[in-house]
């Protein structure tokens, strides 16, 4: 029997993820505060709801992709929390990137209600969301993870069980700290080469074939017009916003302090993205850190 999925949060990542569920013949009901995003999913074949409560009324599975932990906690465990509205045997999959402690708090509240939940943040960016090739990094009970795999496989290519509740968030935060560090390093290297008269495209090819190779060079080049169909070649529009990277880096430093982990490069990356954000770049893709290095608005 086809499962009914409620999808809440239709931003740059959530919208394409929901579309891939529709393409894979799931019954999808969507909700978002952005009416335009809802209309786009309706045109793609989704049912729509006027509020989150209505969206989950008949759901077998709820997937959420939301900006921060406060919103996730409010959605599920607040005064009008969805865990008081869902039917028995529902599975909650939260793909937001939030603090591990927030994920654990929601999971504990779900457990007390007899509701299964996993945290399943994603990696891969908007291109992977659109292509259905995301990486899902999951935390929660192994049985709940196994129950979610067929659904996650409709949106992703690589699906990992990192451990107990919150483990997915820990792994994702570590990954995004590394992503920020190598994006900054890539932008620094390309900018320095360009200032010395080298072609950034040629520099990119050289580094991809050398020891400096990394994901930013391979699929998400920060220098404009080096790589087609990435945010840097679209005036840094779309993609993963500086606001969200700054948020994730803040989470990384909270986690580092809690675990007494030394993250000097992570701390510096956090400061640089906060400076970039404060300069008005919050809505741009995070690869726009190149503009900060070039001292451009």
Order of alpha helices (4+ residues) and beta strands (2+ residues): beta-alpha-beta-alpha-beta-alpha-beta-alpha-beta-alpha-beta-alpha-beta-alpha-beta-alpha-alpha-alpha-alpha-alpha-alpha
